[in-house]
Amino acid sequence: MFCPYVRKTYTRYTGIYYNEDNLEVGSLIHERYTNEECKKEQCGAWYKGKCRYN
């Protein structure tokens, strides 16, 4: 089980594309998130064996 609210890592790749006249013709943004494992009893949102955020 992973925590949907605590991110472990965040990575962003950005690319801008230009034509031969040095004018921007497009761009790309790719974002990737990795969530932290659920801490269960150690988390303040954990109550009676369940995550209260769900």
C-alpha positions in Angstrom: 0.0 0.0 0.0 1.3 3.5 -0.8 0.4 6.9 0.6 -1.4 9.0 -2.0 -0.5 12.2 -0.2 3.3 11.8 0.6 5.6 11.9 -2.4 9.0 10.2 -2.2 10.4 11.6 -5.4 9.4 14.1 -8.1 11.2 14.4 -11.5 10.4 16.8 -14.3 11.8 16.8 -17.8 11.2 19.8 -20.0 12.0 20.1 -23.7 11.5 23.0 -26.1 11.7 22.5 -29.9 12.8 25.1 -32.4 12.6 25.3 -36.2 15.5 26.4 -38.5 14.5 30.1 -38.0 15.0 29.7 -34.2 11.2 30.0 -33.6 9.6 27.8 -31.0 7.5 25.1 -32.6 6.6 22.9 -29.6 7.4 21.9 -26.1 7.1 18.9 -23.9 6.8 18.5 -20.1 7.0 15.1 -18.5 6.5 14.8 -14.8 6.9 11.6 -12.7 5.9 11.1 -9.1 6.8 8.2 -6.8 4.7 7.9 -3.6 6.0 6.9 -0.2 5.0 3.5 1.3 2.2 3.7 3.8 3.4 4.1 7.4 0.2 2.7 8.8 0.2 2.9 12.7 3.0 5.6 12.5 0.8 8.0 10.5 -1.6 10.5 12.0 -4.3 9.6 9.4 -4.3 5.9 10.3 -7.3 5.0 12.4 -8.8 1.6 13.4 -6.7 -0.3 10.8 -7.5 2.1 7.9 -6.3 5.2 6.3 -8.7 8.1 6.9 -7.6 9.8 3.7 -9.2 7.1 1.5 
